[in-house]
């Protein structure tokens, strides 16, 4: 059976399969990626991988050549309104959820085929890494994202391709890196950055330029959006060791979208800043305080002379978080978090509150339990708060909390042998101000939502 692999080259402008973490507490690492080439795929995502064969071989002169071939089917929404003609019906959107619960989800199952050939030629020596990468993809159905203006520059047609080059230069404590690629439309996109890795200070500066018509189908480079397209910006991050027990990290990201986005009917701009102060007075006690501000344009409607006109308004989100961890022993860790949020637009504001208490208990090397209870109260979705929670292996969970209620979960992991791991997670969310949860076929009658997840991981 063909195996699942991920391909990660350069900074991800042309080709990066797998999870990409966005801007977070660490102001340095997300902005400077290090491609690992082709690796076995280990994740729960249904989309970010290739299925086929891949190999890397060493060549003379510190060169290496990687090649891969992939053939797989993905879920997609077929546009049945198009004239059938002589070919297959086109696809509007490719789905990434991987769920097949309802008639519409079952109708999307496996309707879109991808055949991809690609690879990379890399040169590595002390102080210098260079490479070129590219791919050619063919689709079993043509992609037609639709005629909405914000979708104008999406990947279309029976296939796509990309060719790019990347490099990293190491100069003592300094690193210079870059990645550039050319899309089938002839548009160039890329990023260029420099980083400092000192004993008491780390810093990074990254400039990125992804034009609206730069459609990278498998790209996943650093940026504010979910894909490297329709975005230009400059990111600056700094990490300082103030004293043996104190450190501070901060970043400022300024960006703009020269073309329309989903629910944003005009070119837009924005910026985001975050400051994190860490304090670790003892090996068994650590704490941090974080302040984050995000200011950007969002779409809205104005009434003028009895007509509705699409336009922009400025929104700003503030959040403040305090988090602390206390290690009672090797077997017990306690975590406490308090977070406040504020969302403002010209004519309204909303507030949010989140408080959680969690613990990790490991009474035996083969058994670990993570438990957390959280309380939240917000003025609606605009003041929402995201909070990461532990999940099954290869899964990632950061649920969003809004309205008023509480959330509790328990995750138990048992490893009777080094080759066998059994995991179970039970979670329940209860709302104080709802009589239904969700909508459509996902709607739940009542104010409580529960989920149970099980996993068996066996390594022969």
Residue pairs with C-beta under 8 A, 6 or more apart in sequence:
2 51
2 52
2 53
2 71
3 40
3 41
3 51
3 52
3 53
4 40
4 41
4 49
4 50
4 51
5 17
5 38
5 39
5 40
5 41
5 49
5 50
5 51
5 52
5 54
5 68
5 70
6 17
6 18
6 38
6 39
6 40
6 41
6 43
6 48
6 49
6 50
7 15
7 16
7 17
7 37
7 38
7 50
7 54
7 66
7 68
7 118
7 218
8 15
8 16
8 17
8 18
8 33
8 35
8 36
8 37
8 39
9 15
9 16
9 35
9 37
9 120
9 122
9 131
9 133
9 164
9 166
10 33
10 35
10 131
10 133
10 164
10 165
10 166
10 167
10 179
11 32
11 33
11 35
11 166
11 177
11 178
11 179
11 191
11 221
11 222
12 20
12 33
12 35
12 179
12 219
12 220
12 221
12 222
12 228
13 164
13 166
13 179
13 180
13 181
13 189
13 190
13 191
13 210
13 216
13 219
13 221
13 228
14 133
14 134
14 135
14 162
14 163
14 164
14 179
14 181
14 216
14 218
14 219
15 118
15 120
15 133
15 134
15 135
15 162
15 164
15 218
15 219
16 33
16 35
16 218
16 219
16 220
16 221
17 41
17 48
17 49
17 50
17 218
17 220
18 41
18 43
18 45
18 48
18 49
18 220
19 43
19 45
19 48
19 396
20 33
20 220
20 222
21 30
22 30
22 224
23 30
23 224
23 235
23 251
23 253
23 272
23 274
24 30
25 249
25 274
25 276
25 288
25 290
26 239
26 249
27 204
27 237
27 238
27 239
27 249
27 250
27 251
27 274
27 276
28 195
28 202
28 203
28 204
28 237
28 239
28 249
30 222
31 193
31 195
31 204
31 206
31 222
31 235
31 237
31 251
32 175
32 177
32 193
32 195
32 204
32 206
33 221
33 222
35 166
37 56
37 66
37 120
37 122
38 54
38 55
38 56
38 66
38 68
41 48
41 49
41 50
42 394
43 49
43 394
44 392
44 394
44 395
44 396
45 96
45 98
46 75
46 96
46 97
46 98
47 74
47 94
47 96
47 98
48 220
50 68
50 70
50 72
50 116
51 70
51 71
51 72
52 68
52 69
52 70
52 71
52 72
52 116
53 68
53 69
54 66
54 67
54 68
54 69
55 66
55 67
55 68
56 64
56 65
56 66
57 64
57 65
58 64
59 65
61 123
62 123
62 124
62 125
63 121
63 122
63 123
64 121
64 122
64 124
65 119
65 120
65 121
65 122
66 119
66 120
66 121
66 122
67 118
67 119
68 116
68 117
68 118
68 119
69 116
69 117
70 114
70 115
70 116
70 117
71 113
71 114
71 115
71 116
72 113
72 114
73 110
73 111
73 112
73 113
73 114
73 140
74 94
74 95
74 110
74 112
74 113
74 114
75 94
75 95
75 96
75 97
75 98
75 100
75 105
75 108
75 109
75 110
75 111
75 112
76 91
76 92
76 93
76 94
76 95
76 108
76 111
76 112
76 141
77 91
77 92
77 93
77 95
77 108
78 89
78 90
78 91
78 92
78 107
78 108
78 111
78 141
79 89
79 90
79 91
79 92
79 144
80 89
82 89
82 90
82 144
87 142
88 140
88 141
88 142
89 141
90 141
90 142
90 143
90 144
91 111
91 112
91 139
91 141
91 142
91 143
91 144
92 144
92 145
92 146
93 145
94 112
94 143
95 108
97 105
99 105
100 106
100 109
101 441
102 441
111 141
112 139
112 140
112 141
113 139
113 140
113 141
114 137
114 138
114 139
114 140
115 137
115 138
115 140
116 135
116 136
116 137
116 138
116 218
117 135
117 136
118 133
118 134
118 135
118 136
119 133
119 134
119 135
120 131
120 132
120 133
120 134
121 131
121 132
121 133
122 129
122 130
122 131
123 129
123 130
123 131
124 130
126 170
127 169
127 170
127 171
128 167
128 168
128 169
128 170
129 167
129 168
130 165
130 166
130 167
131 165
131 166
131 167
132 163
132 164
132 165
132 166
133 163
133 164
133 165
133 166
134 161
134 162
134 163
134 164
135 161
135 162
135 218
136 159
136 161
137 159
137 160
137 161
137 217
137 218
138 158
138 159
139 157
139 158
139 159
142 156
142 157
142 158
143 154
143 155
143 156
143 157
143 158
144 156
145 151
145 154
145 155
145 156
149 260
149 265
150 259
150 260
150 261
150 262
150 264
150 265
152 212
152 259
152 260
153 185
153 212
153 213
153 214
153 215
153 229
153 230
153 259
154 215
155 215
155 217
160 184
160 215
160 217
161 184
162 181
162 182
162 183
162 184
162 216
162 217
162 218
162 219
163 181
163 182
164 179
164 180
164 181
164 182
164 190
165 179
165 180
165 181
166 177
166 178
166 179
166 180
167 177
167 178
167 179
168 175
168 176
168 177
169 175
169 176
169 177
173 196
173 197
173 198
174 194
174 195
174 196
174 197
175 194
175 195
175 196
175 197
176 193
176 194
176 195
177 192
177 193
177 194
177 195
178 190
178 191
178 192
178 193
179 190
179 191
179 221
180 188
180 189
180 190
181 188
181 189
181 190
181 214
181 216
181 219
182 188
183 189
183 213
183 214
183 215
183 216
184 215
185 213
185 214
185 215
187 211
187 213
187 214
188 211
188 214
189 209
189 210
189 211
189 214
189 216
189 228
189 229
190 208
190 209
191 206
191 207
191 208
191 209
191 221
191 222
192 206
192 207
193 204
193 205
193 206
193 207
194 204
194 205
195 202
195 203
195 204
195 205
196 202
196 203
196 204
199 241
200 240
200 241
201 238
201 239
201 240
201 241
202 237
202 238
202 239
203 236
203 237
203 238
203 239
204 235
204 236
204 237
205 234
205 235
205 236
205 237
206 222
206 234
206 235
207 233
207 234
207 235
208 221
208 222
208 223
208 228
208 231
208 232
208 233
208 234
208 235
209 232
210 216
210 221
210 223
210 228
210 229
210 230
210 231
210 232
211 229
211 230
211 258
212 229
212 230
212 258
212 259
214 228
214 229
214 230
215 229
216 227
216 228
216 229
219 227
219 228
219 229
220 227
220 228
221 228
222 235
223 231
223 233
223 255
224 231
224 233
224 253
224 255
224 270
224 272
225 231
225 257
225 261
230 257
230 258
230 259
230 261
231 255
231 256
231 257
232 255
232 256
232 258
233 253
233 254
233 255
233 256
234 253
234 254
234 255
235 251
235 252
235 253
235 254
236 251
236 252
236 253
237 249
237 250
237 251
238 249
238 250
238 251
239 247
239 248
239 249
240 247
240 248
240 249
241 247
242 248
245 279
245 280
245 281
246 277
246 278
246 279
247 277
247 278
248 275
248 276
248 277
248 278
249 275
249 276
249 278
250 273
250 274
250 275
250 276
251 272
251 273
251 274
252 271
252 272
252 273
253 271
253 272
253 273
254 270
254 271
255 269
255 270
255 271
256 267
256 268
256 269
256 270
257 264
257 267
257 268
257 269
258 267
259 267
260 266
260 267
261 268
263 298
263 299
264 297
264 298
264 299
264 312
265 299
265 310
265 311
265 312
266 297
266 299
266 310
266 311
266 312
268 296
268 297
268 298
268 312
269 296
269 297
270 294
270 295
270 296
270 297
271 294
271 295
271 296
272 292
272 293
272 294
272 295
272 296
273 292
273 293
273 294
274 290
274 291
274 292
274 293
275 290
275 291
275 292
276 288
276 289
276 290
277 288
277 289
277 290
278 286
278 287
278 288
279 286
279 287
279 288
280 286
280 287
283 327
284 326
284 327
284 328
285 324
285 325
285 326
285 327
286 324
286 325
287 322
287 323
287 324
287 325
288 321
288 322
288 323
288 324
289 320
289 321
289 322
290 319
290 320
290 321
290 322
290 323
291 318
291 319
291 320
292 317
292 318
292 319
292 320
292 321
293 316
293 317
293 318
294 316
294 317
295 314
295 315
295 316
295 317
296 314
296 315
297 312
297 313
297 314
297 315
298 312
298 313
298 314
298 315
298 345
299 310
299 311
299 312
300 310
300 311
300 312
300 313
301 308
301 309
301 310
301 311
302 308
302 309
302 310
302 311
303 309
313 345
313 346
314 345
314 346
315 343
315 344
315 345
315 382
316 343
316 344
316 345
317 341
317 342
317 343
317 344
318 341
318 342
318 343
318 344
319 339
319 340
319 341
319 342
319 385
320 339
320 340
320 341
321 337
321 338
321 339
321 340
322 337
322 338
322 339
323 335
323 336
323 337
323 338
324 335
324 336
324 337
325 333
325 334
325 335
326 333
326 334
326 335
327 333
328 334
330 362
331 361
331 362
331 363
332 359
332 360
332 361
332 362
333 359
333 360
334 357
334 358
334 359
335 356
335 357
335 358
335 359
335 360
335 372
336 356
336 357
336 358
337 354
337 355
337 356
337 358
337 387
338 354
338 355
339 352
339 353
339 354
339 355
339 385
339 387
340 351
340 352
340 353
340 354
341 351
341 352
341 353
341 354
341 378
341 383
341 384
341 385
342 349
342 350
342 351
342 352
342 383
343 349
343 350
343 351
343 352
343 382
343 383
345 382
350 378
350 379
350 380
350 382
350 383
351 378
351 379
351 383
352 376
352 377
352 378
352 379
352 383
352 384
352 385
352 401
352 402
353 375
353 376
353 377
353 378
354 374
354 375
354 376
354 385
354 387
354 401
355 374
355 375
355 376
356 372
356 373
356 374
356 375
356 387
357 372
357 373
357 374
358 370
358 371
358 372
358 373
359 370
359 371
359 372
360 368
360 369
360 370
360 371
361 368
361 369
361 371
362 368
362 369
366 414
366 415
366 416
367 412
367 413
367 414
367 415
368 412
368 413
369 410
369 411
369 412
369 413
370 390
370 410
370 411
371 408
371 409
371 410
371 411
372 389
372 407
372 408
372 409
373 406
373 407
373 408
374 387
374 401
374 406
374 407
374 408
375 405
375 406
376 385
376 401
376 402
376 403
376 404
376 405
376 406
376 407
377 404
378 384
378 385
378 401
378 402
378 403
378 404
380 402
380 403
381 402
383 402
384 400
384 401
384 402
385 400
385 401
385 402
386 398
386 399
386 400
386 401
387 398
387 399
387 401
388 397
388 398
389 397
389 398
389 399
389 409
390 397
390 411
391 397
391 411
391 425
391 453
392 411
392 423
392 425
392 453
392 455
393 421
393 423
393 455
393 457
395 453
399 407
399 429
401 407
403 431
403 432
403 433
403 434
404 431
404 432
404 433
405 429
405 430
405 431
405 432
405 433
405 434
405 447
406 429
406 430
407 427
407 428
407 429
407 430
408 427
408 428
409 425
409 426
409 427
409 428
410 425
410 426
410 427
411 423
411 424
411 425
412 423
412 424
412 425
413 421
413 422
413 423
414 421
414 422
414 423
415 421
415 422
416 422
418 459
419 458
419 459
419 460
420 456
420 457
420 458
420 459
421 455
421 456
421 457
421 458
422 455
422 456
422 457
423 453
423 454
423 455
423 456
423 457
424 452
424 453
424 454
424 455
425 451
425 452
425 453
425 454
426 450
426 451
426 452
427 450
427 451
428 448
428 449
428 450
428 451
429 448
429 449
429 450
430 447
430 448
430 449
431 437
431 447
431 448
432 447
434 447
435 445
435 446
435 447
436 443
436 444
436 445
436 446
437 443
437 444
437 446
437 447
437 448
437 449
438 444
438 449
